Amino acid sequence: MTVDKSFLIKKIQKREAMIVAYCSYTNMPLVVCDPETFNDQVWIFETEALLQEFAKKYTERKVLLKGIQYKNDQFLTFFSSLFTMGINELVFVDEGSTTNIELTDLVRQPDYSKMKPQERPLLNPELQLTGMYFMQEAARPVPNEEKENLKELEEELAANMVKSRYIIAIELNEGPGTDAEKLKNRQYRVPILKNKKEEVLQPLFTDPLEFQKFAKGKKMKALAVPYGELAKILAKEARGYMLNPVGFHILMPRELLMGLSKRFQ
């Protein structure tokens, strides 16, 4: 029997605020795979108390959650961003019920099919999704043998890494010449990061949203690069790339780039 959820949808749209369950290991919404439908879910709560109750079972598994509040004027942007993460279902929890809603019932999925291929935004929802699942499990402070499906998650992530295109951040050199000329002549610098070991890493991004998180307030431009070119343009002093440094921050060392290229050739 089909359940009419239009009343709930309108109720959600009129709310002043909502609390989204975030995973502390990824700095992104917690993703949950429904065991029956296999839908990829994000959980949203009416109150902080409801989130805390939900978080208890994750705390037992050493998965740390936090609540991020969104105001009504942020709803559309947040819901739309979930398409870039491969999310297809929302679970709303209030004092009286728990309700599942298809993401497309709440917001319209962007259609880029009519755009020229070179004008379409670079998106990697499969890579984003597998990266989130992988880090939620890999970062748990427990022995590896206690981590569920870690090998399968790693294998799926690796396959998605190889078939994806990425965004690298660049800073054009100052001086004469157009942006196009500077790009053609490689007159630009790449930003670098350093980890706790003082190792140099180069930031890398799955999509424009992750790039914007990093580049906010900085004069940076985005350059699209296929996986096969990553090893060639990696800075000589860099140990590797940090994929989505403000998000799930997955390390892609130089040796991994070469190894995966041979493995999935």
Salt bridges, closest charged atoms under 4 A:
GLU46 OE2 - ARG15 NH1 3.44
GLU53 OE1 - LYS56 NZ 3.03
ASP94 OD2 - LYS11 NZ 3.73
GLU137 OE1 - ARG61 NH2 3.21
GLU137 OE2 - ARG140 NH2 2.61
GLU155 OE1 - ARG263 NH2 2.26
ASP179 OD2 - LYS221 NZ 3.36
GLU198 OE1 - LYS194 NZ 3.83
GLU199 OE1 - ARG239 NH1 3.35
GLU210 OE2 - LYS213 NZ 2.78
GLU229 OE2 - LYS232 NZ 3.44
